[in-house]
Each structure stands twice: as structure tokens, then as C-alpha cells.
Amino acid sequence: MNISLETITALATPTGRGGIGVIRISGPLVPQIAHTLLGHLPPPRYATFKRFVDSSGELIDQGIALYFPAPHSFTGEEVLELQGHGGLIVMDHLLKTIIQLGARLARPGEFSERAFLNGKIDLAQAEAIADLIESSSVQAARCALRSLEGEFSNEIHQLVDKLIELRSYIEASIDFIDEEIDWLADGQIIENIIELIKKIANLLAKAHQGYLLKEGMRIVLVGEPNVGKSSLLNCLAGRETAIVTPIPGTTRDVVRDQIQLEGMPLHITDTAGLRETLDPVEQEGIRRTQLALQEADLVILLLDDRSPDDHAQAHLLAQMPMPPLVIRNKIDLSRHPAGLSEGGVLYLSAKTGAGIEALKNYLQEKMGLHSNPESNFMARRRHLEALQRAQSALTMSLTHAQFSNYELLAEELRQAQQALGEITGEFSADDLLGQIFATFCIGK
């Protein structure tokens, strides 16, 4: 337990008029503050209707008081919650009185930070609190709640436990090199590493889906000049974000816009047309297109449906860092039916809007809006990076295991364990914690 000598307080509900305003207090001065404000310390975990008075006995408000003794509270400390009328003056007067009695105003996220430092929740659960508050869809809220309840953390802990078991055998074989360890000799270690790699890959896929629900999908539109990339961006955005002209090469820089799809953000980048050119400005635009492709979650390759040039399509596909969604645009001119074909090619018209609903449905599927939220967790970029580092270390450890390089194998397993531990906060730097909790609401 990380026992703090300071008592903190904050308004836990939005500032302004409201039916109810909630103030939280956490720290060692809670019993003393309760005696002054309420006349006595309320019974633990019982909602008690009380009068709230200042140090001179003057009435401030009346409402519900809830007391949670340490360590059985959210922060692990003495906690008092006061639920009064949500008027700006009333809440401000009550908050100032609590500060006069020895508390200080909490920093953003400090209640959750204390819960983490006191072992009540791990770092992934703490982040899930903020993610739950900021959820923009029912699916995102459910994923955040699963992380808050510890399901993501439990999967991490199971992987760490298996890694610790593996490390204990490997390091024992290094310390007692003259002993024959059947477990190493019969290839079981390789089987266990392969199984761990599979589990991390599965967890990474679920975490990535949760990440898309939280952060949104980064989509890059690419294709030759004048295939309708800017028209598609404007069609999805519902406004004229990009300039559209019949002249090829109109877009020479990346144009970014953010739209909402069923409450989830889509970050769409329109890029310069990919073609051979001597124009230095257009060349710079194409270079920026290549950079944008490296950061994409989804690449959309646009083709003109009137130009069945398979060689040109193959040339464009070869430049993609991932398999793209191929869209054949301008079906208003080619007369091709709108929709997604069995081959995975989407036919639409950015000009008339035909096929746009099919595209939106495809994007919703990609983001997990139609998937079973019970299988996903809310995740952040740092979680994905940590899982990828663990996966990479385990892949390297497999090579060392095949050649019986046990010292290097042990080091890779240690690196994998440390990467996973960063997710739950077992290994975390103070500056990382400060950055994470600074993004929280005050009072959380």
C-alpha cells in the first residue's frame, strides 16, 4: 500500500447547475473532516442523510454522505463522498470548506492514480476508467467495462505466469548445467513458446479491435490521379473538404478530415495521385502519400471502373504496405451495379452516392461495430506496442530454443515479460504514469 499523507478532494460531477453534485474526499483527514462537516463519522458503506455545515456550524447544504474506510475503498484510503444539490455556489462553498479543513484540490486522475498505487486496480484498469467515460458508442463502452473488470489484465497475467514458469526452468538449466532436464530435452519448451506466441497473437487481434473502437480507424485513400479520391472524401464527410476538378493531379498534398460513423471516429487522408511525374511539387505529394500509407489502419485503393487496366492495378497493389480495399469508382459512367462483389471489390459512385452505404457497412465491420463486444477489450496504442514487443521477443526466443542458446533464450523471455508487465503497470516509469493520469477528468 502507498499510504499518502495528503488528503485530496474534488468535484466529481460537471461544474454548473444540476440536480445533484458529488464531492469526493480521500486521505487520512477524512474522519476529522467528517466530524466537522457532518457532526460524526457515518457508518461504513451506508447512505446517510446529513446536514453539511462549515467549521463555524453554519449550514451549507444537506444531502447524502457515504463513508468507505481504508482499505475497503476505491483508492484504498479513507474515502468520504458527499452528494448535495448541484448548484455552482453550493458546491463551491462546500469544496472551499473541505480545503480549509486540510484537504487540497486533487489533480486530474489522482483518485484513480491512488487506486493504482495502492494496488486496488492495475494500470490497464485505471486507463479503462477514462476510456469508459469517453466512450462514444455502446460497443466501446462494453469493451472498456470488460477492461475495467480486469478481463484484459487477467489474460496478461496468465501470459506472465506462463513466462515466469518458462524462465524458471530455463534459468535452472543455466545454473545447474550438469543436470539433465528432460523438460528441455524433449522439445516441450518449443511447444510452450509456440503456444504463447499464438495466445499473444490472438490477444493482439482483440486489443487492436478495441483500439479501433476507442481511437478510430486511420484510412488512406490512394490511386492514380483523377480516379475520384477527393470526391469520395467529400462524399463521406458530407462537405467539400478537398478540391475537386477534372484536371489530373489537383491534390498535391495530403488532405485530412475526421468524420463520425455510428459515433466512432474515422480519420481519412486523401493523398496525391500515384503516377510518374517530373513536377517537384507533385513528387513531394507522392512522397507524403507513401509516409501516410505506413501509418494507415486501412488503405483504400481507388480505380476508375472504366479503365480495366490490370497491369496498372498490379503496379499500384505492389506499392501497398498491406492488402487494400479495392474500390472501383465512377459506376455512374460504367453502369456497373453498386455493392461489394464476392471477390471483395467494392463498386460505387462518389458522385451519385451509389454504393456508399455498402462502403459504410464495410467500415463498420472493420471497426468491430457489428462484432461481438464480448470478445474484445478496450486498448490503447501503448498496449498494442507492448504486445508487439512481447511477440517479437518470443519469436526470437523460439530461434534460440531451437539452437539451445539458453542464455539468450532466457533474456528474450525476460524482455517479453517486461513488455507485458508494462501494460498492467508492473514495470512503469513515473513519467509514463504522469502522462496517463493527466488525461483523466478531475474527480476520477
Stockholm file with secondary structure:
# STOCKHOLM 1.0

chainA/1-444         MNISLETITALATPTGRGGIGVIRISGPLVPQIAHTLLGHLPPPRYATFKRFVDSSGELIDQGIALYFPAPHSFTGEEVLELQGHGGLIVMDHLLKTIIQLGARLARPGEFSERAFLNGKIDLAQAEAIADLIESSSVQAARCALRSLEGEFSNEIHQLVDKLIELRSYIEASIDFIDEEIDWLADGQIIENIIELIKKIANLLAKAHQGYLLKEGMRIVLVGEPNVGKSSLLNCLAGRETAIVTPIPGTTRDVVRDQIQLEGMPLHITDTAGLRETLDPVEQEGIRRTQLALQEADLVILLLDDRSPDDHAQAHLLAQMPMPPLVIRNKIDLSRHPAGLSEGGVLYLSAKTGAGIEALKNYLQEKMGLHSNPESNFMARRRHLEALQRAQSALTMSLTHAQFSNYELLAEELRQAQQALGEITGEFSADDLLGQIFATFCIGK
#=GR chainA/1-444 SS CCCCSCCEEEECSCSSCCSCEEEEEESTTHHHHHHHHHSSCCCBTCCEEEEEECTTCCEEEEEEEEEECTTSSSSSSCEEEEEECCCHHHHHHHHHHHHHTTCEECCTTHHHHHHHHTTSSCHHHHHHHHHHHTCCSHHHHHHHHHHHTTHHHHHHHHHHHHHHHHHHHHHHHHHTTTSCCHHHHTTHHHHHHHHHHHHHHHHHHHHHHHHHHHHCEEEEEEESTTSSHHHHHHHHHTSCCSCCCSSTTCCCSCEEEEEEETTEEEEEEECCCCSCCCCHHHHHHHHHHHHHHHTCSEEEEEEETTCCCHHHHHHHHTTCSSCCEEEEECHHHHCCCCEECTTSCEECCTTTCTTHHHHHHHHHHHHTTTSCGGGCCCCCHHHHHHHHHHHHHHHHHHHHHHTTCHHHHHHHHHHHHHHHHHHHTSSCCHHHHHHHHTTSCTTC
#=GC SS_cons         CCCCSCCEEEECSCSSCCSCEEEEEESTTHHHHHHHHHSSCCCBTCCEEEEEECTTCCEEEEEEEEEECTTSSSSSSCEEEEEECCCHHHHHHHHHHHHHTTCEECCTTHHHHHHHHTTSSCHHHHHHHHHHHTCCSHHHHHHHHHHHTTHHHHHHHHHHHHHHHHHHHHHHHHHTTTSCCHHHHTTHHHHHHHHHHHHHHHHHHHHHHHHHHHHCEEEEEEESTTSSHHHHHHHHHTSCCSCCCSSTTCCCSCEEEEEEETTEEEEEEECCCCSCCCCHHHHHHHHHHHHHHHTCSEEEEEEETTCCCHHHHHHHHTTCSSCCEEEEECHHHHCCCCEECTTSCEECCTTTCTTHHHHHHHHHHHHTTTSCGGGCCCCCHHHHHHHHHHHHHHHHHHHHHHTTCHHHHHHHHHHHHHHHHHHHTSSCCHHHHHHHHTTSCTTC
//
